[in-house]
Amino acid sequence: MDLTVKPGTAWDDAWRRCLTVAPEAFRDDRVRNLWAGAWRSDGRPLPATSPVDGSPIAGAPRLDRETARRAVGACLDQHRAWRHVPLAERRARVAATLDALAEHRELLALLLVWEIGKPWRLARADVDRAIDGVRWYVDGIGPMLAGRGPLDGPVSNIASWNYPMSVLVHAVLVQALAGNAVVAKTPTDGGVACLTLACALAAREGLPVTLLSGSGGELSEALVRAPEIGCVSFVGGRDTGAAVATAVTDLGKRHVLEQEGLNTWGIWNFTGWAEFTAVVPKLFDYGKQRCTAYPRFVVQRELFDAFLSAYLPAVRGLRVGHPLAVADPADQPPELDFGPVINAAKAKDLTDQVAEAVDRGAVPLHRGSPADARFLPGQDTSAYVHPVTLLNPPPSSPLHHAEPFGPVDTIVLVDTQAELLAAMNASNGALVATLSTDDEATFARLAPQIRAFKVGHGTPRSRGDRDELFGGLGASWRGAFVGGELLVRAVTQGPAGERPPGNFPEYQLMP
């Protein structure tokens, strides 16, 4: 049966709606930068394509270093004015922004589909998590700010492309609610139109938001090292994060640096296979392009046959394809586990890593087939990677020690609990981990030895919402922990000599 893009959901339809909803931020065929309280057609737009089908979409208008420097200086002026705005007014303006985001929820989600390839269900969930999460702060921030005040300068936000709303926009709005002006950099790989629309709605309500596009190398001097910046909030990979960490540590800046880690799922003396089978498809949401994805299973050798019997049927049933392809125009967008990865280059990199690992001894246990996916006739599928599972990736492979950030699972077999812990701690720290074992005493004894901020007992852990704290251990995190009250503490000043919970060079303090 031939499929077609659901009517009204094409990129051109989304773009026309953007021009209508926020004409100040979208001009002809380009998005604009926002700084000094005005939308500007500066910067050189780069060509961009959608990972969904390779078709052209709006690219980010890249600023030069000097313009970014001026924009950060103007943001400091906004910060000095905003920090004196009463909390009641800040709450009212942020609440009005949330109402506007909710009004345009479907458009924001549609932009996420085209720009970063999120399936429709997950795109709407990303928007909803941002709105609902910030509402929790609007309702409860009063006690969190008791005895605290805004920072001396604005908060600089540099985030990855995978969660523009529930991570980046969420953080920006809470930071503004706490009394800070904010500057956000659009991710290089996608999400510029979605973020532009969200910031346009926030700016209309008078929030002190700056939105800039450009390369990290070009803008880092302004967004990380500029003396005006009061705090740097970063979400991304370890290589870039290490450079940011060095800069903020040298300058003594407040910082929150969330970096990747190899999140692992260990299995030891376990029999609850039906529950495990049910959770496997959820672990592939958005093609494992999440900081809390589980790409590594560490399995007790004598349970390997039972593991495969539970795992393989689940992974064989994964639903992959074009996020907006329907058989009938009246149909809703399909229920998919994931669509494309972020771009064709990433797809090739993952495919090459898998091929190299197999050449060096990894055993392929499962490879998904394009024949099982939902694609349009003749569609460009260069950004799609079908699920792959490998046994024992060699130590020379990146898949052995690093997060693939794609739908590639690896399995390591172990014979002792010491080997289990060593394999689960392979990346020197992670954000989350899970240990499946029937014995409560075994979990209680082993879980504290797993170097992850959150450890689940037979269930996956996530970043969390509202009052749930979040951080990382080892090289997966630098600076203050966040979530709940800790997010507010990270971007406000408290009593003299305060030591916030976090992972710092000079100390580590758990909440």
PELINNOR-V415753 format. One record per backbone hydrogen bond with DSSP energy under -0.5 kcal/mol. CO is the residue of the C=O (numbers start at 1). NH is the residue of the N-H. E is the energy in kcal/mol with one decimal. If there is no record, write none. Layout:
co=[CO | CO]
nh=[NH | NH]
e=[E | E]
//
This chain:
co=[3 | 4 | 6 | 10 | 11 | 12 | 13 | 14 | 15 | 16 | 17 | 18 | 22 | 22 | 25 | 27 | 30 | 33 | 33 | 34 | 35 | 38 | 40 | 43 | 44 | 48 | 50 | 53 | 55 | 57 | 59 | 60 | 60 | 62 | 64 | 65 | 66 | 67 | 68 | 69 | 70 | 71 | 72 | 73 | 74 | 75 | 76 | 77 | 78 | 79 | 81 | 82 | 86 | 86 | 87 | 88 | 89 | 90 | 91 | 92 | 93 | 94 | 95 | 96 | 97 | 98 | 99 | 100 | 102 | 104 | 105 | 106 | 107 | 108 | 109 | 110 | 111 | 112 | 112 | 113 | 114 | 119 | 120 | 121 | 122 | 123 | 124 | 125 | 126 | 127 | 128 | 129 | 130 | 131 | 132 | 133 | 134 | 135 | 136 | 137 | 140 | 141 | 142 | 143 | 145 | 149 | 154 | 154 | 155 | 155 | 156 | 156 | 157 | 158 | 161 | 163 | 163 | 164 | 165 | 167 | 168 | 169 | 170 | 171 | 172 | 173 | 174 | 175 | 176 | 181 | 182 | 183 | 184 | 185 | 187 | 191 | 192 | 193 | 194 | 195 | 196 | 197 | 198 | 199 | 200 | 201 | 202 | 202 | 203 | 207 | 208 | 210 | 211 | 212 | 213 | 215 | 216 | 219 | 219 | 220 | 220 | 221 | 226 | 230 | 231 | 231 | 232 | 232 | 233 | 234 | 236 | 237 | 238 | 239 | 240 | 241 | 242 | 243 | 244 | 245 | 246 | 247 | 248 | 248 | 249 | 254 | 255 | 256 | 256 | 257 | 257 | 258 | 261 | 263 | 263 | 264 | 265 | 266 | 267 | 269 | 271 | 272 | 273 | 274 | 275 | 276 | 276 | 277 | 279 | 280 | 280 | 281 | 282 | 284 | 285 | 286 | 288 | 290 | 293 | 295 | 296 | 297 | 297 | 298 | 299 | 300 | 301 | 303 | 304 | 305 | 306 | 307 | 308 | 310 | 311 | 312 | 313 | 314 | 315 | 318 | 319 | 319 | 320 | 322 | 324 | 326 | 328 | 334 | 337 | 337 | 338 | 343 | 344 | 345 | 346 | 347 | 348 | 349 | 350 | 351 | 352 | 353 | 354 | 355 | 356 | 357 | 358 | 362 | 363 | 363 | 366 | 369 | 370 | 373 | 374 | 376 | 379 | 381 | 383 | 387 | 388 | 389 | 389 | 390 | 391 | 394 | 397 | 397 | 398 | 398 | 406 | 407 | 409 | 410 | 411 | 412 | 414 | 416 | 417 | 418 | 419 | 420 | 421 | 423 | 425 | 428 | 430 | 430 | 431 | 432 | 433 | 434 | 435 | 435 | 436 | 438 | 439 | 440 | 441 | 442 | 443 | 446 | 447 | 449 | 450 | 451 | 454 | 456 | 456 | 465 | 466 | 470 | 473 | 474 | 476 | 478 | 479 | 482 | 483 | 484 | 484 | 485 | 486 | 487 | 488 | 489 | 491 | 493 | 495 | 498 | 501 | 502 | 502 | 503 | 507 | 509]
nh=[377 | 326 | 9 | 14 | 15 | 16 | 17 | 18 | 19 | 20 | 21 | 22 | 25 | 26 | 32 | 30 | 27 | 35 | 40 | 211 | 38 | 35 | 33 | 45 | 62 | 57 | 54 | 380 | 50 | 48 | 31 | 46 | 62 | 44 | 68 | 69 | 70 | 71 | 72 | 73 | 74 | 75 | 76 | 77 | 78 | 79 | 80 | 81 | 82 | 83 | 84 | 85 | 89 | 90 | 91 | 92 | 93 | 94 | 95 | 96 | 97 | 98 | 99 | 100 | 101 | 102 | 103 | 104 | 105 | 108 | 109 | 110 | 111 | 112 | 113 | 114 | 115 | 116 | 118 | 117 | 52 | 123 | 124 | 125 | 126 | 127 | 128 | 129 | 130 | 131 | 132 | 133 | 134 | 135 | 136 | 137 | 138 | 139 | 140 | 141 | 144 | 145 | 145 | 146 | 148 | 493 | 230 | 231 | 157 | 183 | 158 | 233 | 185 | 235 | 164 | 167 | 168 | 169 | 170 | 171 | 172 | 173 | 174 | 175 | 176 | 177 | 178 | 180 | 179 | 155 | 210 | 157 | 212 | 159 | 190 | 195 | 196 | 197 | 198 | 199 | 200 | 201 | 202 | 203 | 204 | 205 | 205 | 207 | 206 | 209 | 182 | 184 | 34 | 186 | 63 | 219 | 220 | 222 | 223 | 224 | 225 | 226 | 229 | 254 | 156 | 233 | 234 | 256 | 158 | 258 | 260 | 241 | 242 | 243 | 244 | 245 | 246 | 247 | 248 | 249 | 250 | 251 | 252 | 253 | 252 | 232 | 480 | 234 | 258 | 259 | 478 | 236 | 263 | 295 | 296 | 434 | 298 | 436 | 300 | 438 | 273 | 276 | 277 | 278 | 279 | 279 | 280 | 281 | 283 | 283 | 284 | 284 | 285 | 287 | 288 | 289 | 290 | 293 | 295 | 410 | 265 | 299 | 412 | 267 | 414 | 303 | 304 | 307 | 308 | 309 | 310 | 311 | 312 | 314 | 315 | 316 | 317 | 317 | 318 | 320 | 337 | 338 | 374 | 325 | 6 | 4 | 331 | 336 | 286 | 287 | 321 | 347 | 348 | 349 | 350 | 351 | 352 | 353 | 354 | 355 | 356 | 357 | 358 | 359 | 360 | 362 | 361 | 364 | 365 | 391 | 389 | 372 | 373 | 375 | 322 | 379 | 381 | 384 | 341 | 368 | 409 | 365 | 366 | 411 | 363 | 397 | 400 | 401 | 401 | 402 | 408 | 388 | 390 | 297 | 392 | 299 | 301 | 420 | 421 | 422 | 423 | 424 | 425 | 426 | 428 | 475 | 453 | 473 | 454 | 264 | 456 | 266 | 437 | 458 | 268 | 440 | 443 | 444 | 445 | 446 | 447 | 449 | 450 | 451 | 452 | 430 | 433 | 435 | 458 | 468 | 484 | 482 | 476 | 477 | 259 | 257 | 503 | 470 | 486 | 487 | 488 | 489 | 490 | 491 | 491 | 492 | 151 | 149 | 498 | 500 | 481 | 504 | 509 | 479 | 504 | 502]
e=[-0.5 | -3.1 | -1.8 | -2.1 | -2.8 | -2.3 | -1.8 | -2.0 | -2.3 | -1.5 | -2.9 | -2.7 | -1.6 | -1.4 | -1.6 | -2.3 | -2.6 | -0.5 | -3.2 | -2.3 | -1.5 | -2.3 | -2.2 | -0.7 | -2.0 | -2.2 | -2.3 | -0.5 | -3.0 | -0.7 | -0.6 | -1.5 | -1.0 | -2.2 | -2.1 | -2.0 | -2.1 | -2.4 | -2.2 | -1.9 | -2.2 | -1.8 | -1.6 | -1.3 | -1.8 | -2.5 | -2.4 | -1.3 | -3.0 | -2.4 | -1.2 | -2.0 | -0.5 | -2.2 | -3.0 | -1.9 | -2.3 | -2.5 | -2.6 | -2.1 | -1.9 | -2.3 | -2.0 | -1.9 | -2.5 | -2.5 | -2.0 | -1.5 | -1.3 | -2.3 | -2.4 | -2.3 | -2.3 | -1.7 | -1.9 | -2.0 | -2.8 | -2.2 | -1.2 | -1.3 | -0.5 | -2.6 | -2.3 | -1.8 | -2.0 | -1.8 | -2.7 | -2.6 | -1.5 | -2.2 | -3.1 | -2.2 | -2.1 | -2.1 | -1.5 | -1.1 | -2.6 | -2.3 | -1.5 | -1.8 | -0.7 | -1.5 | -1.0 | -1.0 | -2.5 | -3.5 | -2.9 | -1.2 | -0.5 | -2.6 | -0.5 | -3.4 | -2.4 | -2.3 | -0.6 | -1.3 | -1.5 | -2.3 | -2.0 | -2.0 | -2.6 | -2.5 | -2.0 | -2.6 | -2.1 | -2.3 | -1.9 | -2.0 | -1.7 | -2.1 | -1.9 | -2.9 | -2.7 | -0.6 | -0.7 | -2.4 | -2.3 | -2.4 | -2.3 | -2.6 | -2.2 | -2.1 | -1.8 | -3.0 | -1.8 | -0.7 | -0.8 | -1.9 | -1.8 | -2.1 | -2.4 | -2.8 | -2.4 | -2.7 | -3.0 | -2.2 | -2.0 | -0.7 | -2.9 | -2.5 | -1.5 | -0.6 | -1.4 | -0.9 | -3.2 | -0.5 | -0.5 | -2.6 | -3.0 | -3.1 | -0.6 | -2.2 | -2.5 | -1.3 | -2.2 | -3.0 | -2.2 | -1.9 | -2.8 | -2.2 | -2.2 | -1.8 | -0.8 | -2.2 | -0.6 | -2.0 | -2.2 | -3.3 | -0.6 | -0.6 | -2.3 | -2.3 | -1.3 | -0.6 | -1.1 | -1.9 | -2.4 | -3.2 | -1.7 | -2.4 | -2.1 | -1.6 | -2.7 | -1.7 | -1.2 | -0.5 | -1.4 | -0.6 | -1.2 | -0.8 | -0.5 | -1.4 | -1.4 | -2.1 | -1.4 | -1.6 | -1.2 | -1.5 | -0.6 | -2.6 | -2.4 | -0.6 | -2.6 | -2.5 | -2.2 | -2.1 | -1.8 | -2.7 | -2.5 | -2.0 | -1.5 | -2.9 | -2.2 | -0.6 | -2.2 | -2.3 | -0.7 | -0.7 | -1.1 | -0.6 | -2.5 | -1.6 | -2.1 | -1.4 | -2.3 | -2.4 | -2.5 | -1.0 | -1.8 | -0.5 | -1.1 | -2.0 | -2.4 | -2.3 | -2.5 | -2.4 | -2.7 | -2.3 | -2.4 | -2.3 | -2.6 | -2.4 | -2.3 | -2.3 | -1.5 | -2.7 | -1.7 | -0.6 | -0.5 | -2.9 | -2.4 | -1.8 | -1.6 | -0.8 | -3.0 | -1.9 | -0.5 | -1.7 | -3.1 | -3.2 | -2.9 | -2.8 | -1.4 | -2.3 | -2.4 | -2.2 | -1.8 | -0.6 | -0.7 | -2.4 | -2.5 | -2.0 | -2.5 | -2.6 | -3.5 | -2.6 | -2.8 | -2.1 | -2.3 | -2.1 | -2.6 | -2.2 | -1.4 | -1.1 | -1.4 | -3.0 | -1.2 | -1.5 | -1.5 | -0.5 | -2.8 | -3.0 | -0.7 | -0.7 | -2.4 | -0.7 | -2.0 | -2.8 | -1.7 | -2.5 | -2.8 | -1.9 | -1.7 | -0.6 | -2.2 | -1.4 | -1.7 | -2.6 | -1.0 | -2.0 | -1.6 | -2.6 | -1.7 | -1.0 | -2.8 | -3.1 | -2.6 | -2.9 | -1.5 | -1.0 | -0.9 | -2.3 | -2.1 | -0.8 | -0.8 | -1.1 | -0.6 | -2.1 | -1.7 | -0.6 | -2.4 | -0.6 | -2.5 | -3.1 | -2.8 | -1.3]
//
